[in-house]
Amino acid sequence: MNELLQETKIIAVVGLSDKPSRPSYGVAQYMQSHGYRIIPVNSSCEEILGEKCYPDLKSIPFAIDMVNVFRKSEDCLPIAHEAVEIGAKSLWLQLGVLNAEAVAYAKEHGLAAIMDKCLKIEHMRLRV
């Protein structure tokens, strides 16, 4: 996991909220403050944390290292398909997001895949 966080530079956050009280915002803001570029994937916002929002992963016009998912567990398989399609290197399902099928699909297609862990907590724990 340490190596994954060191190699990651650009993180697309699917389900990133523009509300500072939401966990997705706090995690993304923390990661941004530690040098990661955060790309919001949220069809109902124009911009979050100073970055342009995209309606889905396929709309992002540049390479993404990690897809970080803040969505319902049952929504994850199509996101895993998109992550593979765009050539992401990893899929990270946040704490409480459980979808073994999405993780298996990502791994079968060469992505590193993490499930049910908080990106911020793991980054703080590893002190990357």
Residue frames relative to the residue before (quaternion, step in Angstrom):
aa qw qx qy qz dx dy dz
M 1.0000 0.0000 0.0000 0.0000 0.00 0.00 0.00
N 0.6050 0.5654 -0.3488 0.4390 3.58 1.06 -0.74
E 0.6598 0.5064 -0.2942 0.4708 3.56 0.96 -0.95
L 0.6208 0.5471 -0.3310 0.4535 3.59 1.00 -0.84
L 0.6984 0.4633 -0.2742 0.4716 3.59 0.85 -0.93
Q 0.6370 0.5193 -0.3299 0.4644 3.59 1.09 -0.60
E 0.7062 0.4623 -0.2615 0.4682 3.58 1.02 -0.79
T 0.6171 0.5638 -0.3363 0.4339 3.58 1.19 -0.48
K 0.0727 -0.7968 0.5995 0.0210 3.57 -0.94 0.93
I 0.7905 0.1996 -0.0762 0.5740 3.58 1.00 -0.89
I 0.0762 -0.8100 0.5811 -0.0229 3.54 -0.69 1.20
A 0.2087 -0.7352 0.6332 0.1225 3.57 -0.80 1.06
V 0.1512 -0.7990 0.5784 0.0644 3.58 -0.71 1.08
V 0.1988 -0.7933 0.5704 0.0769 3.55 -0.34 1.32
G 0.7964 0.2132 -0.1975 0.5304 3.54 -0.64 1.18
L 0.3265 0.7498 -0.5096 0.2674 3.58 1.20 0.43
S 0.2784 -0.7703 0.5581 0.1330 3.55 -0.80 1.08
D 0.4157 -0.6867 0.5318 0.2698 3.56 -1.20 0.53
K 0.5583 0.5965 -0.3838 0.4304 3.60 1.29 0.09
P 0.4367 -0.7348 0.4557 0.2486 3.62 -0.54 1.14
S 0.6338 0.5480 -0.3380 0.4287 3.62 1.14 -0.45
R 0.6016 0.5855 -0.3539 0.4124 3.62 1.23 -0.31
P 0.5904 -0.5971 0.4059 0.3606 3.62 -1.01 0.72
S 0.6277 0.5511 -0.3528 0.4216 3.61 0.93 -0.81
Y 0.6473 0.5171 -0.3154 0.4628 3.58 0.99 -0.83
G 0.6725 0.5106 -0.2973 0.4456 3.58 0.88 -0.95
V 0.6598 0.4960 -0.3061 0.4743 3.57 0.94 -0.87
A 0.6779 0.4912 -0.2965 0.4597 3.59 0.86 -0.96
Q 0.6480 0.5168 -0.3191 0.4595 3.59 0.95 -0.85
Y 0.6319 0.5281 -0.3178 0.4700 3.58 1.00 -0.84
M 0.6874 0.4771 -0.2902 0.4643 3.59 0.80 -1.00
Q 0.6218 0.5334 -0.3307 0.4686 3.58 1.05 -0.78
S 0.6754 0.4974 -0.2934 0.4587 3.60 0.95 -0.85
H 0.6936 0.4201 -0.2675 0.5204 3.58 1.28 -0.25
G 0.7232 -0.5182 0.2258 0.3968 3.55 1.13 0.69
Y 0.5464 0.5941 -0.4175 0.4173 3.59 1.22 0.04
R 0.3638 -0.6860 0.5749 0.2581 3.56 -1.11 0.64
I 0.2011 -0.7883 0.5770 0.0729 3.54 -0.77 1.11
I 0.1069 -0.7766 0.6199 0.0343 3.56 -0.84 1.04
P 0.2773 -0.7917 0.5215 0.1563 3.60 -0.41 1.19
V 0.1120 -0.7473 0.6513 0.0693 3.55 -1.04 0.87
N 0.3388 0.6928 -0.5353 0.3446 3.53 -0.14 1.41
S 0.3137 -0.8005 0.4843 0.1619 3.57 -0.41 1.21
S 0.6886 0.4924 -0.2984 0.4409 3.62 1.15 -0.25
C 0.7051 0.3907 -0.2669 0.5281 3.61 1.25 0.14
E 0.4431 -0.6754 0.5231 0.2719 3.55 -1.24 0.53
E 0.8004 -0.0305 0.0964 0.5908 3.56 1.00 -0.92
I 0.0058 0.7615 -0.6481 0.0059 3.56 -1.15 0.74
L 0.8463 0.0476 -0.0784 0.5247 3.57 -0.97 0.93
G 0.6972 -0.5016 0.2643 0.4386 3.57 1.05 0.79
E 0.6530 0.4819 -0.3139 0.4928 3.58 1.26 0.14
K 0.5463 -0.6132 0.4671 0.3277 3.56 -1.11 0.75
C 0.3553 -0.7200 0.5589 0.2070 3.56 -1.05 0.83
Y 0.1871 -0.7520 0.6226 0.1091 3.53 -1.22 0.64
P 0.5257 -0.6694 0.4226 0.3112 3.61 -1.01 0.73
D 0.7877 -0.0293 0.0322 0.6145 3.59 1.20 -0.53
L 0.7001 -0.4824 0.3207 0.4175 3.57 -1.25 0.28
K 0.6581 0.5423 -0.3166 0.4155 3.60 0.97 -0.85
S 0.6306 0.5502 -0.3274 0.4386 3.60 1.22 -0.39
I 0.5548 0.6038 -0.4000 0.4093 3.60 1.22 -0.29
P 0.3000 -0.8244 0.4570 0.1465 3.60 -0.53 1.17
F 0.7190 0.3447 -0.2552 0.5469 3.61 1.15 0.43
A 0.6772 -0.5251 0.3428 0.3850 3.56 -1.29 0.33
I 0.2036 -0.7517 0.6214 0.0858 3.52 -1.16 0.82
D 0.3610 -0.7290 0.5363 0.2252 3.57 -0.95 0.83
M 0.8221 0.0688 0.0222 0.5647 3.56 0.78 -1.08
V 0.1968 -0.7194 0.6511 0.1404 3.53 -1.17 0.71
N 0.1148 -0.7907 0.6013 0.0020 3.56 -0.53 1.28
V 0.1685 -0.8499 0.4982 0.0320 3.58 -0.54 1.21
F 0.0346 -0.7489 0.6610 -0.0319 3.52 -0.88 1.17
R 0.4412 0.6565 -0.4868 0.3707 3.58 0.49 1.19
K 0.6725 -0.4561 0.3712 0.4494 3.55 -1.30 0.15
S 0.6345 -0.5660 0.3767 0.3676 3.55 -1.08 0.75
E 0.6907 0.4967 -0.2891 0.4388 3.60 0.92 -0.88
D 0.6333 0.5357 -0.3298 0.4507 3.63 1.25 -0.22
C 0.5436 0.7104 -0.3535 0.2736 3.59 1.25 -0.28
L 0.6041 0.5884 -0.3849 0.3750 3.62 0.98 -0.67
P 0.6696 0.4670 -0.3299 0.4740 3.67 0.83 -0.77
I 0.6150 0.5307 -0.3468 0.4690 3.60 1.11 -0.62
A 0.6239 0.5223 -0.3325 0.4768 3.60 1.02 -0.75
H 0.6235 0.5299 -0.3346 0.4673 3.60 1.00 -0.80
E 0.6724 0.4883 -0.2938 0.4723 3.60 0.91 -0.91
A 0.6227 0.5461 -0.3415 0.4443 3.60 0.99 -0.82
V 0.6479 0.4942 -0.3061 0.4922 3.58 1.01 -0.84
E 0.6551 0.5498 -0.3034 0.4202 3.56 0.91 -0.99
I 0.7411 0.4024 -0.2294 0.4860 3.60 0.95 -0.84
G 0.5170 -0.6772 0.3996 0.3383 3.60 1.26 -0.02
A 0.2478 0.7654 -0.5515 0.2204 3.60 1.08 0.62
K 0.4567 -0.6968 0.4858 0.2642 3.57 -1.18 0.54
S 0.8195 0.0606 -0.0188 0.5696 3.57 1.15 -0.51
L 0.2232 -0.7236 0.6403 0.1290 3.50 -1.37 0.50
W 0.0462 -0.8018 0.5954 -0.0201 3.57 -0.73 1.09
L 0.1416 -0.7742 0.6142 0.0576 3.56 -0.59 1.19
Q 0.4634 -0.7361 0.4336 0.2354 3.54 -0.61 1.22
L 0.7253 -0.4103 0.3392 0.4365 3.53 -1.36 0.23
G 0.8051 0.2335 -0.1969 0.5085 3.58 -0.75 1.05
V 0.6213 0.4895 -0.3446 0.5055 3.60 1.28 -0.11
L 0.0173 0.8312 -0.5467 0.0996 3.56 -0.36 1.32
N 0.2814 0.7307 -0.5876 0.2042 3.56 -0.63 1.12
A 0.2487 -0.8125 0.5154 0.1113 3.55 0.00 1.36
E 0.6190 0.5513 -0.3483 0.4378 3.60 1.04 -0.69
A 0.6534 0.5045 -0.3094 0.4721 3.60 0.97 -0.84
V 0.6527 0.5060 -0.3073 0.4727 3.58 0.98 -0.86
A 0.6542 0.5073 -0.3137 0.4650 3.59 0.92 -0.88
Y 0.6397 0.5218 -0.3260 0.4607 3.59 0.95 -0.86
A 0.6561 0.5105 -0.3133 0.4592 3.59 0.89 -0.92
K 0.6814 0.4900 -0.2919 0.4587 3.58 0.87 -0.95
E 0.6244 0.5466 -0.3326 0.4481 3.60 1.02 -0.80
H 0.7423 0.3782 -0.2022 0.5148 3.57 1.16 -0.63
G 0.6850 -0.5676 0.2625 0.3738 3.56 1.17 0.63
L 0.5371 0.6070 -0.4245 0.4035 3.60 1.21 0.17
A 0.4428 -0.5879 0.5854 0.3400 3.53 -1.23 0.48
A 0.0409 -0.8184 0.5732 0.0036 3.60 -0.95 0.76
I 0.0974 -0.7735 0.6263 -0.0045 3.52 -0.92 1.07
M 0.0639 -0.8019 0.5937 0.0222 3.59 -0.98 0.83
D 0.8640 0.1446 -0.1089 0.4698 3.54 -1.20 0.76
K 0.5913 0.5041 -0.4074 0.4799 3.58 0.95 0.91
C 0.4078 -0.7014 0.5298 0.2471 3.55 -1.11 0.70
L 0.4845 -0.6898 0.4665 0.2678 3.55 -0.75 1.09
K 0.6609 0.5067 -0.3035 0.4629 3.60 0.93 -0.88
I 0.6679 0.4971 -0.3070 0.4610 3.60 0.84 -0.95
E 0.6728 0.4900 -0.3016 0.4651 3.59 0.91 -0.89
H 0.6327 0.5189 -0.3307 0.4701 3.59 1.00 -0.76
M 0.6630 0.4935 -0.3030 0.4743 3.58 0.93 -0.88
R 0.6583 0.5234 -0.3037 0.4477 3.58 0.97 -0.87
L 0.7368 0.4123 -0.2172 0.4899 3.57 0.95 -0.90
R 0.2146 -0.8093 0.5126 0.1903 3.58 1.26 -0.44
V 0.0557 0.8357 -0.5380 0.0957 3.55 0.83 1.07
